[in-house]
Each structure stands twice: as C-alpha cells, then as structure tokens.
C-alpha cells in the first residue's frame, strides 16, 4: 500500500493546544493557520480556461497579492509570524525531509497529468523551490515551458480538509480541476515533520481512501469540500448538501463521526445546488457566541433550504431553516445580522412569493 492510499493529513485552519490539533468551534482562539499566497499560475488563467479551472473572472494578480499580503500581515501580527504557515514553504520542506514520498508524489502527478515518463528526471533535477513552483503553477519560468494547467483554487485552503475536535477530515473535491492540489496538500501533511506524528494516532478520516469510502451501489461518488463543513459547536457538526457536497458523502461522514464518538449531532443543511451559493460558508458565518452574519433568504427565511439533524442515538429532527434549527437546538439568544441589510440582488417576487433565482 502506498502512502497516497493511507490516511494523510491536510488541514486548513488549525488550532493548537499543547502540540495537539484541536477545533471545538468556529470562534475559538486561532493559534496556527495554513495559507497559500496567490501564485503566478493565476496569471495564466485565460477567459477560455476560466470556467474549466473554476474561476468566475480574470483577476489582476499584483493587486490580488497586495491584498493577500495585507491579510497575511494581520494574521502574523495577531498570532505570530511562525504560526502563519505557507503551502509553498511546507512543500519545499517536505521534499527535504521526505525524499521517498517526494518521488511518489511526482509519480502520481505525472500519471494523473498524463506526462511522458522522462518528465520524472526533469522534476528530480530541479531544486526544491523551482519544483514546488512548477507543481503549483504548471509553468517553468526559466525554460518557458508549460507542463500542465495551474491550480488557482489552491488559495482556498479551507476546502481540502477540516479539523473536527482532535481529528482531521480530509475531503475529496467534486471537480477534477482540484485533484492536483489535493495531492499536494496530502503530501504536505504526511511528509512535513510538523504533522507526521498524526498519521499513527488513528485520528484521520481520509475520504480519498477508497477501501473505506467507496462509491455507492448506485454509483454515487464521494464528494465533499471543506467550505461545507463547520465545527459549529462541540456537540454539532454542520455539513452543507450543495453543488460540491452530496448526501451520500454526508451519510458516510456521519457514520464515521458517530463511530468515533466525536459529536452528538451531525446536521445536514440542504441548500440550492448552484454555483451562486457554492458552500454553506458563503451563506453564513459565526462571528461570536451570540451573532451570525448570514444571507437572509436562505439562512433566515429558509427559501430553497431546510435542515435535518441526525443524532447519535438514532433519532432525527427536521427544521425549515437554519435559523429555526439554531434557535431551537443550539442558542435561543442567537442574533442574525443580514448581509446587505437583507436586500438581495438575486431575488424577485413571483405571484406574491419571494423566489431565489
């Protein structure tokens, strides 16, 4: 069995307590985080390729980097420079510390991207910095040679994995355009010495492990992204059923979480399977114990949405909105702050009813 069939360890936002990875809510104190600085590959997205690479628009990379650098500097000020980890550096250090895993990673990427076998010698001859840039951007600047497409969604590091209490859930992206970033993230957290100890603790739930998470008998595949998962409360994990996360995968994750006694409730939030909404983290976010910022039509009014609560004792409950669920089961004092003061640009009135379009 190769290391890419084992339980590997990508995480996106990390809370550390006494050298343990630990997340019990969305609003605990952040102590360590992984980010990805917008890379040169983003500048190679053409209008023709944008949709295929899951980008809605062509961005201006210098401005994007300037804004991201401000974001990074704020994080560094709050939690310390040493606690803001960057994917580029982590991959480079992984190459140094785990050369055997490096070779396997390259073999996987060459196979997936359908490159000639002799590409391996090209990659192995590169230094760590150059190789990492090529694997992320797809482009060798000095040779002016394109190996493969960039992976612009690597900037969304939350999507590839999440932390549930002291366990790591490695997700599996719905779109093939994100496959290489998943391989790189798995490499980081298996090969880098900071995370390697976790692999032997049986605290990894790896949705890429086909033996444990195969397709269903109906042919439904595993599909889940981190933006659809929230450690909302120590007793509640919220999972969005969306364009990128399907109900079959939610069922498998629910079973695994209950088997490991991690939470008492797994909550499925059904939202429109449309790119406009993407994940539940695009629709609401908790900002403190008693306040949520949300998109009013879906989260507060429950338009085109509903909620199903699965309890560890086998019982279930259904609610007509996220608001109803939270007020009834989590916090009756929760206040909802509407984005845009509750006015939506994608709603219209139809026969006296409000419709999300």
MIFI-989035 format. One record per atom (N, C-alpha, C): atom name; z, y, x. Coordinates in steps of 0.2 Angstrom, whole numbers. Atoms other than C-alpha are relative to their C-alpha. Layout:
REM MIFI-989035
 tormar    pz    py    px
     CA     Z     Y     X
...
//
This chain:
REM MIFI-989035
 tormar    pz    py    px
      N     0    -6     4
     CA     0     0     0
      C     0     6     4
      N     0    -6    -4
     CA    -5    17     7
      C     5     5    -2
      N    -5    -5     2
     CA     6    32     7
      C    -2     4    -7
      N     2    -3     6
     CA    -5    40    -7
      C     1    -4    -6
      N    -2     4     6
     CA     0    26   -18
      C     7    -1    -1
      N    -7    -1     0
     CA    18    29   -15
      C     2     6    -4
      N    -2    -6     3
     CA    29    42   -23
      C     1     5     5
      N     0    -6    -5
     CA    25    58   -14
      C     4     6    -3
      N    -5    -5     2
     CA    34    74   -16
      C    -3     8    -1
      N     1    -7     0
     CA    25    91   -21
      C     5     3    -5
      N    -5    -4     5
     CA    37   104   -29
      C    -3     7     0
      N     3    -7    -1
     CA    33   122   -33
      C     5     5     0
      N    -5    -5    -1
     CA    48   132   -37
      C     7    -5     2
      N    -5     5    -2
     CA    63   124   -28
      C     7     4     0
      N    -7    -2     0
     CA    82   127   -30
      C     4    -5     5
      N    -4     5    -4
     CA    93   120   -16
      C     7     1     0
      N    -7     0    -1
     CA   111   116   -16
      C     2    -5     4
      N    -3     5    -5
     CA   119   108    -1
      C    -5    -5     2
      N     6     4    -2
     CA   102   102     5
      C    -3    -5    -5
      N     3     3     6
     CA    98    95   -12
      C    -5     4    -4
      N     4    -3     5
     CA    83    99   -23
      C     3     0    -7
      N    -3     0     6
     CA    90   104   -39
      C    -2     6    -5
      N     1    -5     5
     CA    85   113   -55
      C     3    -2    -7
      N    -3     1     6
     CA    95   114   -71
      C    -2     4    -5
      N     3    -4     5
     CA    87   128   -80
      C    -5     5     3
      N     5    -4    -2
     CA    73   141   -79
      C     3     7     3
      N    -3    -6    -2
     CA    86   155   -75
      C     5    -1     6
      N    -5     1    -5
     CA    97   148   -61
      C    -2     4     6
      N     1    -4    -6
     CA    98   157   -44
      C    -6    -3     4
      N     5     3    -5
     CA    82   154   -34
      C     2     1     7
      N    -3     0    -7
     CA    86   149   -16
      C    -6    -2     4
      N     6     2    -4
     CA    69   142   -10
      C    -6    -1    -4
      N     6     0     4
     CA    51   143   -15
      C    -6    -1     4
      N     6     2    -4
     CA    34   137   -10
      C    -6     5    -4
      N     5    -4     2
     CA    19   149   -12
      C    -6    -1     4
      N     6     0    -4
     CA     1   150    -7
      C    -4     7     0
      N     3    -7     0
     CA    -7   166    -1
      C    -7    -1    -2
      N     7     0     1
     CA   -24   169    -8
      C    -5    -1     6
      N     3     2    -6
     CA   -36   161     4
      C    -8     3     0
      N     7    -2    -1
     CA   -54   165    10
      C    -5    -4    -5
      N     4     3     5
     CA   -61   152    -2
      C    -1     3    -6
      N     1    -4     7
     CA   -58   163   -17
      C    -5     5     0
      N     5    -5    -1
     CA   -70   175   -10
      C    -7    -3    -1
      N     7     4     1
     CA   -84   161   -11
      C    -1    -2    -7
      N     1     2     7
     CA   -82   159   -30
      C    -6     5    -2
      N     6    -3     3
     CA   -99   164   -37
      C     0     0    -8
      N     0     0     8
     CA  -102   168   -56
      C    -3    -7    -2
      N     3     6     2
     CA  -112   152   -57
      C     5    -6     1
      N    -5     5    -2
     CA   -97   142   -49
      C     6     1    -4
      N    -7    -2     3
     CA   -83   151   -58
      C     3    -5    -5
      N    -2     5     5
     CA   -82   140   -73
      C     2    -7     2
      N    -1     7    -2
     CA   -83   124   -64
      C     6     0     4
      N    -6    -1    -4
     CA   -69   130   -52
      C     6     3    -4
      N    -6    -2     5
     CA   -58   135   -67
      C     2     7     1
      N    -1    -7    -1
     CA   -59   154   -63
      C    -4     4    -6
      N     3    -4     6
     CA   -62   166   -78
      C    -5     6     3
      N     3    -6    -2
     CA   -68   180   -67
      C    -1     0     8
      N     1    -1    -7
     CA   -74   185   -50
      C     5     5     3
      N    -5    -4    -2
     CA   -59   193   -41
      C    -2     3     7
      N     1    -4    -6
     CA   -58   206   -26
      C     6    -3     5
      N    -5     3    -4
     CA   -49   196   -13
      C     4     5     4
      N    -5    -5    -4
     CA   -42   211    -2
      C     5     2    -5
      N    -5    -3     4
     CA   -34   218   -17
      C     5    -6    -3
      N    -4     6     2
     CA   -28   201   -23
      C     6    -2     5
      N    -5     1    -5
     CA   -20   198    -6
      C     5     5     1
      N    -5    -5    -1
     CA   -12   215    -5
      C     5    -1    -5
      N    -5     1     5
     CA    -3   212   -22
      C     4    -6     1
      N    -4     6    -1
     CA     2   194   -17
      C     5     2     6
      N    -4    -2    -6
     CA     9   201     0
      C     6     4    -3
      N    -6    -4     2
     CA    20   213   -10
      C     5    -5    -4
      N    -4     5     3
     CA    26   199   -21
      C     4    -5     5
      N    -4     4    -5
     CA    30   188    -6
      C     5     4     4
      N    -5    -4    -3
     CA    39   203     2
      C     6     1    -4
      N    -6    -1     4
     CA    50   205   -13
      C     4    -7     0
      N    -3     6     0
     CA    54   186   -13
      C     4    -1     7
      N    -3     0    -7
     CA    58   187     6
      C     7     4     0
      N    -6    -5     0
     CA    70   202     3
      C     6    -3    -4
      N    -5     2     4
     CA    79   193   -11
      C     3    -7     2
      N    -3     7    -2
     CA    81   175    -4
      C    -1    -1     8
      N     0     1    -7
     CA    77   177    15
      C    -7    -2     2
      N     7     2    -3
     CA    60   175    25
      C     0    -7     1
      N     0     8    -2
     CA    65   157    30
      C     0    -4    -7
      N     0     4     7
     CA    66   152    11
      C    -6     1    -4
      N     6    -1     4
     CA    49   158     6
      C    -5    -4     4
      N     4     5    -4
     CA    38   143    12
      C    -8     1    -3
      N     7     0     1
     CA    19   144    13
      C    -4    -6     1
      N     4     6    -1
     CA     7   130    10
      C    -4    -1     6
      N     4     0    -6
     CA    -4   134    25
      C     4    -2     6
      N    -5     2    -6
     CA    11   133    37
      C     2    -7    -1
      N    -3     7     1
     CA    18   117    29
      C    -5    -5     1
      N     6     5    -1
     CA     1   108    30
      C     0    -1     8
      N     0     0    -7
     CA     0   113    48
      C     5    -4     4
      N    -6     4    -3
     CA    17   107    52
      C     0    -7    -1
      N     1     7     2
     CA    14    91    43
      C    -5    -4     4
      N     5     4    -5
     CA    -1    87    54
      C     3    -1     7
      N    -3     1    -6
     CA    10    89    69
      C     5    -5     0
      N    -6     5     1
     CA    25    79    63
      C    -3    -7    -2
      N     2     6     3
     CA    15    65    54
      C    -8    -1     1
      N     7     1    -1
     CA    -2    62    63
      C    -3    -6    -4
      N     3     5     3
     CA    -4    45    55
      C    -2     1    -8
      N     2    -2     7
     CA    -3    52    37
      C    -5     5     0
      N     6    -5    -1
     CA   -15    66    43
      C    -6    -4    -1
      N     6     4     0
     CA   -28    53    46
      C    -2    -3    -7
      N     2     3     7
     CA   -26    45    29
      C    -2     5    -5
      N     1    -6     4
     CA   -26    62    21
      C    -8     2     1
      N     7    -2    -1
     CA   -43    66    29
      C    -5    -5    -3
      N     4     5     2
     CA   -50    49    25
      C    -1     0    -8
      N     0    -1     8
     CA   -45    52     6
      C    -5     6    -2
      N     4    -6     2
     CA   -53    69     6
      C    -8    -1     1
      N     7     2    -2
     CA   -69    63    15
      C    -3    -5    -5
      N     3     5     5
     CA   -71    49     2
      C    -1     4    -6
      N     0    -3     7
     CA   -67    60   -13
      C    -6     5     0
      N     5    -5     0
     CA   -79    74    -7
      C    -7    -3     2
      N     6     3    -1
     CA   -92    61    -3
      C    -4     3     7
      N     3    -3    -6
     CA   -95    67    15
      C    -1    -6     5
      N     2     5    -5
     CA  -103    57    30
      C     7    -2     3
      N    -5     2    -4
     CA   -91    46    39
      C     2     3     6
      N    -1    -3    -6
     CA   -93    55    55
      C     3     7     0
      N    -4    -6     1
     CA   -85    70    47
      C     7    -1     3
      N    -6     1    -2
     CA   -69    62    52
      C     1     3     7
      N    -1    -3    -7
     CA   -72    66    71
      C     0     7     0
      N     0    -7     1
     CA   -76    84    66
      C     7     2    -1
      N    -6    -3     2
     CA   -60    86    57
      C     6    -2     5
      N    -5     2    -4
     CA   -49    77    70
      C    -1     4     7
      N     0    -4    -6
     CA   -56    88    84
      C     2     7    -1
      N    -3    -7     2
     CA   -50   104    75
      C     7     1     1
      N    -7    -1    -1
     CA   -34   112    79
      C     3     0    -7
      N    -4     0     6
     CA   -20   112    65
      C    -2     6    -5
      N     2    -6     4
     CA   -24   130    59
      C    -7     0    -3
      N     7     0     3
     CA   -43   128    58
      C    -1    -6    -5
      N     1     6     4
     CA   -42   111    50
      C     3     2    -7
      N    -3    -1     6
     CA   -30   117    37
      C    -4     5    -4
      N     4    -5     3
     CA   -41   132    33
      C    -6    -3    -3
      N     6     3     2
     CA   -56   121    31
      C     2    -4    -6
      N    -2     4     6
     CA   -47   109    19
      C     2     4    -6
      N    -2    -4     6
     CA   -41   123     8
      C    -6     4    -2
      N     6    -4     2
     CA   -57   134     9
      C    -6    -3    -1
      N     6     4     0
     CA   -70   121    12
      C    -5     3     5
      N     5    -4    -4
     CA   -78   133    25
      C     3     0     7
      N    -2    -1    -7
     CA   -78   133    44
      C    -3     6     2
      N     2    -7    -1
     CA   -79   151    49
      C    -4     0     6
      N     3    -1    -6
     CA   -84   149    67
      C    -7    -4     0
      N     7     4     1
     CA   -98   136    63
      C    -4     2    -6
      N     4    -3     6
     CA  -103   145    47
      C    -2    -6    -4
      N     2     6     3
     CA  -103   128    39
      C     5    -2    -6
      N    -4     2     6
     CA   -98   123    21
      C     1    -7    -1
      N    -1     7     1
     CA   -90   106    19
      C     0    -2    -7
      N     0     1     7
     CA   -86   107     1
      C     3     7    -4
      N    -2    -6     4
     CA   -80   119   -13
      C     7     2     2
      N    -7    -2     0
     CA   -64   129   -12
      C     4    -2    -5
      N    -4     2     5
     CA   -49   125   -22
      C     4     7    -2
      N    -4    -7     2
     CA   -44   143   -29
      C     6    -1    -4
      N    -6     1     4
     CA   -31   136   -41
      C     6    -2     4
      N    -6     2    -4
     CA   -20   131   -26
      C     5     6     0
      N    -5    -5     1
     CA   -12   148   -29
      C     5    -1    -5
      N    -5     2     6
     CA    -4   141   -45
      C     4    -6     2
      N    -3     5    -3
     CA     8   131   -35
      C     5    -4    -5
      N    -4     3     5
     CA    19   128   -51
      C    -3    -6    -3
      N     3     5     4
     CA     6   117   -59
      C     0    -8     3
      N     1     7    -3
     CA     6   102   -46
      C     6    -4    -1
      N    -6     4     1
     CA    24    97   -48
      C     6     5    -2
      N    -6    -3     2
     CA    41   102   -55
      C     6    -4     2
      N    -6     3    -2
     CA    59    99   -52
      C     4    -1    -7
      N    -4     1     6
     CA    70    91   -66
      C     6    -3     3
      N    -7     1    -3
     CA    88    92   -60
      C    -1    -2     7
      N     1     2    -7
     CA    88    82   -44
      C    -6    -5     1
      N     6     4    -1
     CA    71    73   -47
      C    -6     4     0
      N     7    -3    -1
     CA    53    78   -43
      C    -5    -4    -5
      N     5     3     4
     CA    40    75   -56
      C    -7     3     3
      N     6    -2    -2
     CA    23    75   -48
      C    -6    -1    -5
      N     4     0     5
     CA    10    80   -60
      C    -7    -2     2
      N     7     2    -1
     CA    -9    75   -62
      C    -4     4    -4
      N     4    -5     3
     CA   -21    89   -66
      C    -5    -3    -4
      N     5     2     4
     CA   -33    87   -80
      C    -7     1     2
      N     7    -2    -2
     CA   -48    94   -71
      C    -1    -2     7
      N     1     3    -7
     CA   -56    86   -56
      C    -1     5     5
      N     0    -5    -5
     CA   -58   103   -48
      C     6     1     4
      N    -7    -1    -3
     CA   -39   102   -44
      C     2    -6     4
      N    -3     6    -3
     CA   -39    85   -36
      C     1     1     8
      N    -2     0    -7
     CA   -40    90   -18
      C     6     4     2
      N    -6    -3    -1
     CA   -26   102   -20
      C     6    -4    -1
      N    -5     5     1
     CA   -16    88   -27
      C     1    -4     6
      N    -1     4    -6
     CA   -19    78   -11
      C     3     4     5
      N    -3    -4    -5
     CA   -14    92     0
      C     7     1    -2
      N    -7    -1     2
     CA     2    95   -10
      C     4    -6     2
      N    -4     6    -1
     CA     7    77    -9
      C     1    -1     7
      N     0     1    -8
     CA     3    77    10
      C     6     4     2
      N    -5    -5    -2
     CA    15    92    12
      C     7    -3    -1
      N    -7     2     1
     CA    30    84     4
      C     1    -7     2
      N    -2     6    -3
     CA    28    67    11
      C     0     1     8
      N     0     0    -7
     CA    23    72    29
      C     5     5     3
      N    -4    -6    -3
     CA    33    88    32
      C     8    -3     0
      N    -7     2    -1
     CA    51    84    39
      C     5     3    -5
      N    -4    -3     4
     CA    59    96    27
      C     1    -5    -7
      N     0     4     6
     CA    55    84    12
      C     0    -7     1
      N     1     7     0
     CA    53    67    19
      C     6    -4    -2
      N    -5     4     2
     CA    70    61    16
      C     1    -2    -8
      N     0     1     7
     CA    67    62    -3
      C    -3    -6    -2
      N     4     5     2
     CA    55    48    -3
      C     4    -7    -1
      N    -4     6     0
     CA    68    35     0
      C     6     0    -5
      N    -5    -1     5
     CA    80    41   -14
      C    -1    -2    -7
      N     2     2     7
     CA    71    35   -29
      C     1     6    -5
      N    -1    -5     4
     CA    71    52   -36
      C    -7     4    -1
      N     7    -2     1
     CA    52    54   -38
      C    -3    -3    -5
      N     4     3     5
     CA    42    52   -53
      C    -7     2     1
      N     7    -1    -3
     CA    24    51   -47
      C    -5    -2    -6
      N     5     2     5
     CA    11    52   -61
      C    -7    -2     2
      N     6     3    -3
     CA    -3    48   -49
      C     1    -7     2
      N    -1     7    -1
     CA     5    31   -47
      C    -3    -5    -5
      N     3     4     6
     CA    -7    20   -57
      C     3    -6    -2
      N    -3     6     2
     CA     3     5   -57
      C     6     1    -5
      N    -5    -2     5
     CA    17    14   -66
      C    -2     4    -6
      N     2    -4     5
     CA     7    26   -76
      C    -8    -1    -1
      N     7     2     1
     CA   -10    18   -80
      C    -2     3    -7
      N     3    -3     7
     CA   -22    24   -94
      C     3    -5    -6
      N    -2     4     5
     CA   -18    18  -111
      C    -5    -5    -2
      N     5     5     2
     CA   -26     3  -120
      C    -6     4    -4
      N     5    -3     3
     CA   -36    16  -129
      C    -4     5     5
      N     3    -4    -5
     CA   -42    24  -113
      C     2     7     1
      N    -3    -6    -2
     CA   -31    39  -113
      C     3     0     7
      N    -2     0    -7
     CA   -28    45   -96
      C     6     5     1
      N    -5    -4    -1
     CA   -13    53   -88
      C    -2     7     2
      N     3    -7    -1
     CA   -15    72   -89
      C     6     5    -1
      N    -6    -4     1
     CA     0    84   -86
      C     0     5     6
      N     0    -5    -5
     CA     1   101   -77
      C     7     3     0
      N    -6    -2     0
     CA    17   109   -72
      C     2     6    -4
      N    -1    -6     5
     CA    14   125   -82
      C     2    -2    -7
      N    -2     3     6
     CA    18   114   -97
      C     7    -3     0
      N    -7     3    -1
     CA    35   109   -91
      C     5     5     1
      N    -6    -5    -2
     CA    51   119   -92
      C     7    -4     0
      N    -7     3     0
     CA    69   113   -87
      C     3     6    -4
      N    -2    -5     4
     CA    74   124  -102
      C     8     1     0
      N    -7     0     0
     CA    92   119  -102
      C     2    -7     3
      N    -2     6    -3
     CA   102   105   -94
      C    -1    -6    -4
      N     1     6     5
     CA   100    94  -110
      C    -7     0    -3
      N     7     0     3
     CA    82    99  -114
      C    -5     2     5
      N     6    -1    -4
     CA    66    97  -105
      C    -6     2    -5
      N     5    -2     4
     CA    52   106  -114
      C    -7    -2     3
      N     6     2    -3
     CA    34    99  -112
      C    -6     3    -5
      N     6    -3     5
     CA    18   108  -120
      C    -5    -5     0
      N     6     4     2
     CA     5    97  -128
      C    -6     5    -1
      N     5    -6    -1
     CA   -10   108  -123
      C    -7    -2     2
      N     7     1    -3
     CA   -28   109  -116
      C     1    -5     6
      N    -1     3    -7
     CA   -21   102   -99
      C     5    -6     0
      N    -5     5     0
     CA    -7    90  -105
      C     0    -3    -7
      N     1     4     7
     CA    -9    76  -118
      C     6    -3    -2
      N    -6     4     3
     CA     3    67  -129
      C     1    -6     3
      N    -1     6    -3
     CA     0    51  -121
      C     5     0     6
      N    -4    -2    -6
     CA     7    58  -105
      C     7     2    -1
      N    -7    -2     2
     CA    22    66  -113
      C     4    -6    -2
      N    -3     6     2
     CA    26    49  -121
      C     3    -4     6
      N    -2     4    -7
     CA    26    41  -103
      C     6     4     3
      N    -5    -4    -3
     CA    36    55   -96
      C     7     0    -3
      N    -6     0     4
     CA    49    55  -110
      C     3    -7     1
      N    -3     7    -2
     CA    52    36  -107
      C     3     0     6
      N    -3     1    -7
     CA    54    38   -89
      C     6     5     1
      N    -6    -4     0
     CA    66    53   -91
      C     6    -3    -3
      N    -6     3     3
     CA    77    44  -103
      C     2    -7     4
      N    -2     6    -4
     CA    77    28   -92
      C     4     2     5
      N    -4    -2    -6
     CA    84    38   -78
      C     6     4    -2
      N    -5    -4     2
     CA    96    47   -89
      C     1     7     2
      N     1    -7    -3
     CA    90    64   -83
      C     2     5    -6
      N    -1    -5     5
     CA    91    73  -100
      C     1    -4    -7
      N    -2     3     7
     CA    97    70  -118
      C    -6     1    -5
      N     6    -2     5
     CA    81    78  -126
      C    -6     2     4
      N     6    -2    -3
     CA    63    79  -122
      C    -4     3    -6
      N     3    -4     6
     CA    54    92  -133
      C    -7     1     1
      N     7    -1    -1
     CA    36    92  -136
      C    -2     6    -4
      N     3    -6     3
     CA    28   109  -140
      C    -7     0    -1
      N     7     1     1
     CA    11   107  -148
      C    -3     7    -1
      N     3    -6     0
     CA     0   122  -145
      C    -7    -1     0
      N     8     1     1
     CA   -19   125  -148
      C    -2    -2     7
      N     3     3    -6
     CA   -29   115  -135
      C    -6     4     2
      N     5    -4    -2
     CA   -38   130  -129
      C     2     4     6
      N    -1    -3    -6
     CA   -40   139  -113
      C     4     7     0
      N    -3    -6     1
     CA   -34   155  -120
      C     8     0     0
      N    -8     1     0
     CA   -16   148  -121
      C     2    -4     6
      N     0     4    -7
     CA   -18   135  -106
      C     7    -4     0
      N    -6     3    -1
     CA     1   131  -104
      C     5     3    -4
      N    -5    -4     4
     CA    17   135  -113
      C     3     5     4
      N    -2    -6    -4
     CA    22   146   -98
      C    -4     6    -1
      N     4    -6     1
     CA     8   158  -103
      C     2     3    -7
      N    -2    -2     7
     CA    16   159  -121
      C     7     3     0
      N    -7    -3     0
     CA    35   162  -117
      C     3    -2     7
      N    -4     1    -6
     CA    47   163  -103
      C     7     3    -1
      N    -7    -2     0
     CA    66   164  -102
      C     2     5     5
      N    -1    -5    -5
     CA    72   180   -93
      C     8     0     1
      N    -7     1    -1
     CA    91   177   -96
      C     3    -4    -5
      N    -3     5     5
     CA   103   167  -106
      C    -1     1    -7
      N     1    -2     7
     CA   100   176  -122
      C    -6     4    -2
      N     7    -3     1
     CA    82   183  -120
      C    -6    -4     2
      N     6     3    -1
     CA    65   176  -121
      C    -6     5    -1
      N     6    -3     2
     CA    49   185  -119
      C    -6    -4    -2
      N     5     5     3
     CA    35   177  -130
      C    -6     4    -3
      N     5    -2     4
     CA    19   178  -138
      C     1    -1    -7
      N    -3     1     7
     CA    24   181  -156
      C    -4    -5    -5
      N     4     5     5
     CA    10   172  -166
      C     2    -7     0
      N    -1     7    -1
     CA    13   155  -159
      C     7    -1     1
      N    -7     2    -2
     CA    31   155  -152
      C     5     2    -6
      N    -5    -3     5
     CA    40   166  -166
      C    -2    -2    -7
      N     2     2     7
     CA    29   163  -181
      C    -2    -7    -1
      N     2     7     1
     CA    23   146  -177
      C    -7    -2    -2
      N     7     0     3
     CA     5   149  -181
      C    -3    -5     5
      N     3     5    -4
     CA    -5   134  -175
      C     4    -4     5
      N    -5     3    -5
     CA    10   126  -167
      C     6    -3    -4
      N    -6     3     3
     CA    25   115  -171
      C     4    -3     6
      N    -4     2    -5
     CA    39   107  -161
      C     3    -7    -2
      N    -3     6     1
     CA    45    89  -160
      C     5    -2     5
      N    -6     2    -5
     CA    62    84  -152
      C     1    -7     0
      N    -1     8    -1
     CA    64    66  -145
      C     7     0     3
      N    -6     0    -3
     CA    82    62  -142
      C     1    -7     3
      N    -1     6    -4
     CA    89    49  -130
      C     3    -6    -4
      N    -2     6     4
     CA    97    39  -144
      C    -5    -2    -5
      N     6     2     4
     CA    80    37  -153
      C    -1     4    -6
      N     1    -5     5
     CA    82    50  -166
      C    -5     5     1
      N     5    -6    -1
     CA    69    64  -169
      C     1     5    -5
      N     0    -6     5
     CA    68    81  -177
      C    -7     4     1
      N     6    -4     0
     CA    53    92  -181
      C     2     7    -2
      N    -1    -7     2
     CA    53   111  -182
      C    -7     4     0
      N     6    -3     1
     CA    39   123  -187
      C    -2     5     5
      N     1    -5    -6
     CA    41   135  -172
      C     5    -1     5
      N    -4     0    -6
     CA    48   136  -155
      C     7     4    -2
      N    -6    -4     2
     CA    60   150  -162
      C     5    -4    -4
      N    -5     4     4
     CA    67   138  -175
      C     3    -5     4
      N    -3     5    -4
     CA    70   125  -163
      C     5     3     5
      N    -5    -3    -5
     CA    79   136  -150
      C     6     2    -4
      N    -6    -3     3
     CA    90   145  -163
      C     4    -6    -3
      N    -4     6     3
     CA    95   128  -171
      C     3    -4     5
      N    -2     5    -4
     CA    97   117  -156
      C     3     2     7
      N    -2    -2    -7
     CA   100   127  -140
      C     4     7     0
      N    -4    -6    -1
     CA   106   145  -143
      C    -2     4    -7
      N     1    -3     6
     CA   108   153  -160
      C     0     8     1
      N     0    -7    -1
     CA   110   170  -152
      C    -6     3     4
      N     6    -2    -4
     CA    93   170  -143
      C    -4     6    -3
      N     5    -5     2
     CA    83   186  -144
      C    -7    -1     2
      N     7     1    -2
     CA    64   186  -144
      C    -3     7     1
      N     4    -6    -2
     CA    55   200  -135
      C    -7    -1     0
      N     7     1     1
     CA    37   201  -141
      C    -4     4     5
      N     5    -3    -4
     CA    24   204  -128
      C    -5     4    -4
      N     4    -5     4
     CA    13   219  -133
      C     3     2    -6
      N    -3    -2     6
     CA    26   223  -146
      C    -2    -4    -6
      N     2     5     5
     CA    20   208  -156
      C    -7     1    -3
      N     7    -1     2
     CA     2   215  -158
      C    -5    -4     4
      N     4     4    -3
     CA   -11   203  -154
      C    -8     2     0
      N     7    -2     0
     CA   -29   206  -149
      C    -5    -6    -2
      N     3     6     2
     CA   -34   188  -154
      C     2    -2    -7
      N    -2     2     7
     CA   -28   188  -172
      C    -4     4    -5
      N     3    -4     5
     CA   -36   193  -188
      C     2    -3    -7
      N    -2     2     7
     CA   -32   192  -207
      C    -6    -3    -4
      N     5     4     3
     CA   -41   179  -217
      C     3    -2    -7
      N    -2     2     7
     CA   -38   178  -236
      C     8     0     0
      N    -7    -1     1
     CA   -21   185  -234
      C     5    -3     5
      N    -4     4    -6
     CA   -16   174  -219
      C    -2     2     7
      N     1    -2    -7
     CA   -14   178  -201
      C    -3    -6     4
      N     3     5    -3
     CA   -26   167  -191
      C    -1     1     8
      N     1     0    -7
     CA   -26   164  -172
      C    -7    -2     2
      N     6     1    -2
     CA   -43   165  -165
      C    -2     0     7
//
